[in-house]
Amino acid sequence: MHLHQTGIMRLATAMDEIEPLGDPRVQANAAYLPVLLLSRVVTQLGGLPIVSPEVMERLFASDLAFLSDLYLQLNSHQQYGYA
């Protein structure tokens, strides 16, 4: 088990949200979408050299939920005054 206490997440682009929808893993199981989304926008996680879908798959469910919530906060249109 690895403990990662630092990381970097960038804002999502339209392609970050669109492209994973065509992935067969997402089409087979919509619950896989956050794994792919987060693997695209989390650019650094602790000392890991890359953040891949496989890295996200191995996170505890509570850690994945935390990152998903952070993703929503950072990418929320309400934050910028949009409906």
N, CA, C and O atoms as a GROMACS GRO file, in nm:
protein
  332
    1MET      N    1   0.085  -0.117   0.000
    1MET     CA    2   0.000   0.000   0.000
    1MET      C    3   0.089   0.124   0.000
    1MET      O    4   0.186   0.132   0.076
    2HIS      N    5   0.055   0.219  -0.087
    2HIS     CA    6   0.128   0.345  -0.096
    2HIS      C    7   0.041   0.457  -0.043
    2HIS      O    8  -0.081   0.457  -0.062
    3LEU      N    9   0.104   0.552   0.024
    3LEU     CA   10   0.033   0.668   0.075
    3LEU      C   11   0.078   0.789  -0.004
    3LEU      O   12   0.195   0.827  -0.002
    4HIS      N   13  -0.017   0.849  -0.075
    4HIS     CA   14   0.012   0.969  -0.154
    4HIS      C   15  -0.062   1.086  -0.090
    4HIS      O   16  -0.185   1.087  -0.083
    5GLN      N   17   0.013   1.182  -0.043
    5GLN     CA   18  -0.049   1.296   0.026
    5GLN      C   19  -0.049   1.422  -0.059
    5GLN      O   20  -0.110   1.522  -0.020
    6THR      N   21   0.017   1.420  -0.173
    6THR     CA   22   0.019   1.537  -0.260
    6THR      C   23  -0.018   1.495  -0.401
    6THR      O   24  -0.004   1.379  -0.439
    7GLY      N   25  -0.064   1.592  -0.476
    7GLY     CA   26  -0.098   1.566  -0.614
    7GLY      C   27  -0.136   1.694  -0.684
    7GLY      O   28  -0.154   1.799  -0.622
    8ILE      N   29  -0.148   1.684  -0.814
    8ILE     CA   30  -0.190   1.798  -0.896
    8ILE      C   31  -0.302   1.751  -0.987
    8ILE      O   32  -0.292   1.646  -1.052
    9MET      N   33  -0.409   1.831  -0.991
    9MET     CA   34  -0.520   1.804  -1.082
    9MET      C   35  -0.543   1.931  -1.163
    9MET      O   36  -0.554   2.040  -1.107
   10ARG      N   37  -0.549   1.916  -1.294
   10ARG     CA   38  -0.574   2.031  -1.380
   10ARG      C   39  -0.722   2.038  -1.415
   10ARG      O   40  -0.796   1.941  -1.396
   11LEU      N   41  -0.765   2.153  -1.466
   11LEU     CA   42  -0.902   2.166  -1.513
   11LEU      C   43  -0.922   2.074  -1.633
   11LEU      O   44  -0.830   2.051  -1.711
   12ALA      N   45  -1.042   2.022  -1.646
   12ALA     CA   46  -1.075   1.932  -1.757
   12ALA      C   47  -1.104   2.011  -1.884
   12ALA      O   48  -1.159   2.121  -1.880
   13THR      N   49  -1.066   1.952  -1.995
   13THR     CA   50  -1.104   2.006  -2.126
   13THR      C   51  -1.230   1.932  -2.173
   13THR      O   52  -1.270   1.832  -2.114
   14ALA      N   53  -1.290   1.984  -2.278
   14ALA     CA   54  -1.406   1.916  -2.336
   14ALA      C   55  -1.368   1.774  -2.379
   14ALA      O   56  -1.444   1.680  -2.360
   15MET      N   57  -1.249   1.760  -2.437
   15MET     CA   58  -1.206   1.628  -2.484
   15MET      C   59  -1.184   1.532  -2.369
   15MET      O   60  -1.206   1.412  -2.383
   16ASP      N   61  -1.141   1.583  -2.254
   16ASP     CA   62  -1.125   1.497  -2.136
   16ASP      C   63  -1.257   1.432  -2.099
   16ASP      O   64  -1.260   1.318  -2.053
   17GLU      N   65  -1.367   1.504  -2.119
   17GLU     CA   66  -1.498   1.452  -2.082
   17GLU      C   67  -1.564   1.372  -2.194
   17GLU      O   68  -1.646   1.284  -2.168
   18ILE      N   69  -1.529   1.403  -2.318
   18ILE     CA   70  -1.593   1.337  -2.433
   18ILE      C   71  -1.526   1.204  -2.468
   18ILE      O   72  -1.594   1.102  -2.484
   19GLU      N   73  -1.394   1.205  -2.479
   19GLU     CA   74  -1.322   1.087  -2.528
   19GLU      C   75  -1.347   0.959  -2.447
   19GLU      O   76  -1.366   0.853  -2.507
   20PRO      N   77  -1.348   0.965  -2.313
   20PRO     CA   78  -1.371   0.841  -2.238
   20PRO      C   79  -1.508   0.777  -2.264
   20PRO      O   80  -1.525   0.658  -2.240
   21LEU      N   81  -1.605   0.855  -2.312
   21LEU     CA   82  -1.738   0.799  -2.338
   21LEU      C   83  -1.735   0.693  -2.447
   21LEU      O   84  -1.822   0.605  -2.450
   22GLY      N   85  -1.637   0.700  -2.536
   22GLY     CA   86  -1.623   0.601  -2.641
   22GLY      C   87  -1.541   0.479  -2.602
   22GLY      O   88  -1.530   0.384  -2.679
   23ASP      N   89  -1.484   0.482  -2.483
   23ASP     CA   90  -1.401   0.369  -2.437
   23ASP      C   91  -1.490   0.249  -2.408
   23ASP      O   92  -1.593   0.262  -2.342
   24PRO      N   93  -1.451   0.131  -2.456
   24PRO     CA   94  -1.532   0.011  -2.433
   24PRO      C   95  -1.555  -0.021  -2.285
   24PRO      O   96  -1.658  -0.077  -2.249
   25ARG      N   97  -1.460   0.014  -2.199
   25ARG     CA   98  -1.476  -0.012  -2.055
   25ARG      C   99  -1.588   0.074  -1.997
   25ARG      O  100  -1.660   0.029  -1.908
   26VAL      N  101  -1.603   0.196  -2.046
   26VAL     CA  102  -1.710   0.284  -2.000
   26VAL      C  103  -1.843   0.239  -2.060
   26VAL      O  104  -1.946   0.241  -1.992
   27GLN      N  105  -1.841   0.198  -2.185
   27GLN     CA  106  -1.964   0.151  -2.249
   27GLN      C  107  -2.016   0.025  -2.182
   27GLN      O  108  -2.137   0.003  -2.175
   28ALA      N  109  -1.926  -0.058  -2.132
   28ALA     CA  110  -1.966  -0.180  -2.062
   28ALA      C  111  -2.008  -0.153  -1.918
   28ALA      O  112  -2.090  -0.225  -1.862
   29ASN      N  113  -1.951  -0.048  -1.859
   29ASN     CA  114  -1.979  -0.016  -1.719
   29ASN      C  115  -1.956   0.133  -1.697
   29ASN      O  116  -1.841   0.177  -1.687
   30ALA      N  117  -2.064   0.210  -1.689
   30ALA     CA  118  -2.055   0.356  -1.675
   30ALA      C  119  -1.979   0.398  -1.549
   30ALA      O  120  -1.927   0.509  -1.544
   31ALA      N  121  -1.972   0.311  -1.450
   31ALA     CA  122  -1.899   0.343  -1.327
   31ALA      C  123  -1.749   0.356  -1.352
   31ALA      O  124  -1.676   0.404  -1.265
   32TYR      N  125  -1.702   0.313  -1.468
   32TYR     CA  126  -1.561   0.324  -1.501
   32TYR      C  127  -1.522   0.464  -1.548
   32TYR      O  128  -1.404   0.497  -1.554
   33LEU      N  129  -1.622   0.547  -1.583
   33LEU     CA  130  -1.595   0.681  -1.635
   33LEU      C  131  -1.507   0.765  -1.541
   33LEU      O  132  -1.411   0.825  -1.589
   34PRO      N  133  -1.536   0.772  -1.412
   34PRO     CA  134  -1.448   0.852  -1.325
   34PRO      C  135  -1.303   0.805  -1.324
   34PRO      O  136  -1.211   0.887  -1.310
   35VAL      N  137  -1.280   0.676  -1.340
   35VAL     CA  138  -1.144   0.624  -1.344
   35VAL      C  139  -1.069   0.686  -1.462
   35VAL      O  140  -0.956   0.732  -1.447
   36LEU      N  141  -1.132   0.686  -1.580
   36LEU     CA  142  -1.066   0.742  -1.697
   36LEU      C  143  -1.054   0.893  -1.690
   36LEU      O  144  -0.951   0.949  -1.725
   37LEU      N  145  -1.160   0.959  -1.644
   37LEU     CA  146  -1.155   1.104  -1.631
   37LEU      C  147  -1.042   1.148  -1.538
   37LEU      O  148  -0.962   1.235  -1.573
   38LEU      N  149  -1.036   1.087  -1.423
   38LEU     CA  150  -0.935   1.125  -1.326
   38LEU      C  151  -0.794   1.092  -1.375
   38LEU      O  152  -0.700   1.166  -1.346
   39SER      N  153  -0.778   0.983  -1.447
   39SER     CA  154  -0.646   0.949  -1.497
   39SER      C  155  -0.598   1.050  -1.601
   39SER      O  156  -0.478   1.061  -1.626
   40ARG      N  157  -0.691   1.123  -1.661
   40ARG     CA  158  -0.654   1.227  -1.758
   40ARG      C  159  -0.620   1.359  -1.691
   40ARG      O  160  -0.530   1.430  -1.736
   41VAL      N  161  -0.690   1.393  -1.583
   41VAL     CA  162  -0.673   1.527  -1.524
   41VAL      C  163  -0.582   1.530  -1.402
   41VAL      O  164  -0.532   1.636  -1.366
   42VAL      N  165  -0.561   1.416  -1.337
   42VAL     CA  166  -0.465   1.411  -1.226
   42VAL      C  167  -0.328   1.394  -1.292
   42VAL      O  168  -0.297   1.288  -1.346
   43THR      N  169  -0.248   1.498  -1.286
   43THR     CA  170  -0.120   1.497  -1.356
   43THR      C  171  -0.006   1.451  -1.266
   43THR      O  172   0.101   1.414  -1.315
   44GLN      N  173  -0.028   1.455  -1.138
   44GLN     CA  174   0.074   1.409  -1.044
   44GLN      C  175   0.005   1.352  -0.921
   44GLN      O  176  -0.091   1.410  -0.870
   45LEU      N  177   0.055   1.240  -0.874
   45LEU     CA  178   0.002   1.177  -0.753
   45LEU      C  179   0.121   1.123  -0.675
   45LEU      O  180   0.181   1.022  -0.711
   46GLY      N  181   0.154   1.195  -0.567
   46GLY     CA  182   0.272   1.157  -0.489
   46GLY      C  183   0.394   1.154  -0.578
   46GLY      O  184   0.415   1.246  -0.657
   47GLY      N  185   0.474   1.052  -0.565
   47GLY     CA  186   0.596   1.039  -0.643
   47GLY      C  187   0.582   0.949  -0.764
   47GLY      O  188   0.682   0.909  -0.824
   48LEU      N  189   0.459   0.915  -0.802
   48LEU     CA  190   0.440   0.826  -0.916
   48LEU      C  191   0.485   0.893  -1.045
   48LEU      O  192   0.459   1.011  -1.065
   49PRO      N  193   0.551   0.818  -1.134
   49PRO     CA  194   0.598   0.878  -1.258
   49PRO      C  195   0.484   0.912  -1.355
   49PRO      O  196   0.493   1.009  -1.430
   50ILE      N  197   0.378   0.831  -1.354
   50ILE     CA  198   0.260   0.858  -1.438
   50ILE      C  199   0.135   0.823  -1.358
   50ILE      O  200   0.140   0.743  -1.265
   51VAL      N  201   0.024   0.885  -1.396
   51VAL     CA  202  -0.105   0.851  -1.337
   51VAL      C  203  -0.189   0.791  -1.450
   51VAL      O  204  -0.236   0.862  -1.539
   52SER      N  205  -0.207   0.662  -1.444
   52SER     CA  206  -0.278   0.587  -1.549
   52SER      C  207  -0.412   0.538  -1.495
   52SER      O  208  -0.438   0.545  -1.374
   53PRO      N  209  -0.498   0.488  -1.583
   53PRO     CA  210  -0.622   0.427  -1.535
   53PRO      C  211  -0.595   0.314  -1.435
   53PRO      O  212  -0.672   0.294  -1.341
   54GLU      N  213  -0.487   0.240  -1.456
   54GLU     CA  214  -0.454   0.131  -1.365
   54GLU      C  215  -0.420   0.183  -1.225
   54GLU      O  216  -0.453   0.119  -1.125
   55VAL      N  217  -0.356   0.298  -1.218
   55VAL     CA  218  -0.328   0.361  -1.088
   55VAL      C  219  -0.460   0.396  -1.020
   55VAL      O  220  -0.478   0.368  -0.902
   56MET      N  221  -0.551   0.457  -1.095
   56MET     CA  222  -0.681   0.496  -1.038
   56MET      C  223  -0.761   0.373  -0.994
   56MET      O  224  -0.831   0.378  -0.893
   57GLU      N  225  -0.750   0.265  -1.069
   57GLU     CA  226  -0.822   0.141  -1.034
   57GLU      C  227  -0.778   0.088  -0.898
   57GLU      O  228  -0.858   0.026  -0.827
   58ARG      N  229  -0.654   0.110  -0.862
   58ARG     CA  230  -0.600   0.055  -0.738
   58ARG      C  231  -0.624   0.145  -0.616
   58ARG      O  232  -0.590   0.106  -0.505
   59LEU      N  233  -0.682   0.262  -0.636
   59LEU     CA  234  -0.712   0.349  -0.522
   59LEU      C  235  -0.825   0.289  -0.438
   59LEU      O  236  -0.910   0.216  -0.489
   60PHE      N  237  -0.824   0.321  -0.310
   60PHE     CA  238  -0.939   0.286  -0.227
   60PHE      C  239  -1.060   0.362  -0.279
   60PHE      O  240  -1.046   0.472  -0.332
   61ALA      N  241  -1.178   0.305  -0.263
   61ALA     CA  242  -1.301   0.369  -0.311
   61ALA      C  243  -1.319   0.508  -0.249
   61ALA      O  244  -1.364   0.601  -0.317
   62SER      N  245  -1.283   0.523  -0.123
   62SER     CA  246  -1.297   0.653  -0.057
   62SER      C  247  -1.202   0.756  -0.118
   62SER      O  248  -1.237   0.874  -0.127
   63ASP      N  249  -1.083   0.714  -0.160
   63ASP     CA  250  -0.989   0.807  -0.225
   63ASP      C  251  -1.037   0.846  -0.364
   63ASP      O  252  -1.024   0.961  -0.404
   64LEU      N  253  -1.092   0.751  -0.437
   64LEU     CA  254  -1.147   0.781  -0.569
   64LEU      C  255  -1.265   0.877  -0.554
   64LEU      O  256  -1.280   0.969  -0.635
   65ALA      N  257  -1.348   0.856  -0.453
   65ALA     CA  258  -1.461   0.946  -0.428
   65ALA      C  259  -1.412   1.087  -0.394
   65ALA      O  260  -1.470   1.185  -0.440
   66PHE      N  261  -1.307   1.097  -0.313
   66PHE     CA  262  -1.250   1.227  -0.279
   66PHE      C  263  -1.203   1.300  -0.405
   66PHE      O  264  -1.232   1.418  -0.424
   67LEU      N  265  -1.129   1.230  -0.491
   67LEU     CA  266  -1.080   1.291  -0.614
   67LEU      C  267  -1.195   1.328  -0.708
   67LEU      O  268  -1.190   1.430  -0.776
   68SER      N  269  -1.298   1.246  -0.712
   68SER     CA  270  -1.415   1.275  -0.794
   68SER      C  271  -1.485   1.402  -0.745
   68SER      O  272  -1.526   1.486  -0.826
   69ASP      N  273  -1.499   1.416  -0.615
   69ASP     CA  274  -1.560   1.536  -0.557
   69ASP      C  275  -1.475   1.660  -0.588
   69ASP      O  276  -1.529   1.765  -0.623
   70LEU      N  277  -1.344   1.647  -0.576
   70LEU     CA  278  -1.254   1.758  -0.608
   70LEU      C  279  -1.266   1.795  -0.755
   70LEU      O  280  -1.267   1.913  -0.790
   71TYR      N  281  -1.275   1.695  -0.841
   71TYR     CA  282  -1.293   1.719  -0.984
   71TYR      C  283  -1.418   1.802  -1.008
   71TYR      O  284  -1.416   1.898  -1.085
   72LEU      N  285  -1.527   1.764  -0.944
   72LEU     CA  286  -1.653   1.837  -0.961
   72LEU      C  287  -1.642   1.980  -0.911
   72LEU      O  288  -1.693   2.072  -0.974
   73GLN      N  289  -1.576   1.999  -0.799
   73GLN     CA  290  -1.557   2.134  -0.746
   73GLN      C  291  -1.476   2.220  -0.841
   73GLN      O  292  -1.511   2.336  -0.866
   74LEU      N  293  -1.368   2.166  -0.894
   74LEU     CA  294  -1.280   2.243  -0.982
   74LEU      C  295  -1.344   2.273  -1.117
   74LEU      O  296  -1.315   2.375  -1.179
   75ASN      N  297  -1.430   2.185  -1.163
   75ASN     CA  298  -1.486   2.198  -1.298
   75ASN      C  299  -1.632   2.239  -1.299
   75ASN      O  300  -1.698   2.230  -1.402
   76SER      N  301  -1.683   2.282  -1.186
   76SER     CA  302  -1.824   2.321  -1.177
   76SER      C  303  -1.849   2.453  -1.248
   76SER      O  304  -1.777   2.551  -1.228
   77HIS      N  305  -1.951   2.454  -1.333
   77HIS     CA  306  -1.988   2.577  -1.403
   77HIS      C  307  -2.042   2.681  -1.307
   77HIS      O  308  -2.031   2.801  -1.332
   78GLN      N  309  -2.102   2.637  -1.196
   78GLN     CA  310  -2.157   2.729  -1.098
   78GLN      C  311  -2.047   2.814  -1.037
   78GLN      O  312  -2.071   2.928  -0.997
   79GLN      N  313  -1.927   2.761  -1.029
   79GLN     CA  314  -1.814   2.833  -0.974
   79GLN      C  315  -1.789   2.961  -1.054
   79GLN      O  316  -1.741   3.060  -0.998
   80TYR      N  317  -1.820   2.960  -1.184
   80TYR     CA  318  -1.797   3.075  -1.271
   80TYR      C  319  -1.922   3.154  -1.299
   80TYR      O  320  -1.921   3.242  -1.384
   81GLY      N  321  -2.029   3.125  -1.231
   81GLY     CA  322  -2.154   3.199  -1.248
   81GLY      C  323  -2.241   3.150  -1.361
   81GLY      O  324  -2.338   3.218  -1.396
   82TYR      N  325  -2.210   3.035  -1.420
   82TYR     CA  326  -2.294   2.979  -1.526
   82TYR      C  327  -2.403   2.894  -1.463
   82TYR      O  328  -2.390   2.844  -1.351
   83ALA      N  329  -2.511   2.878  -1.537
   83ALA     CA  330  -2.623   2.797  -1.486
   83ALA      C  331  -2.589   2.651  -1.486
   83ALA      O  332  -2.671   2.569  -1.446
   0.00000   0.00000   0.00000
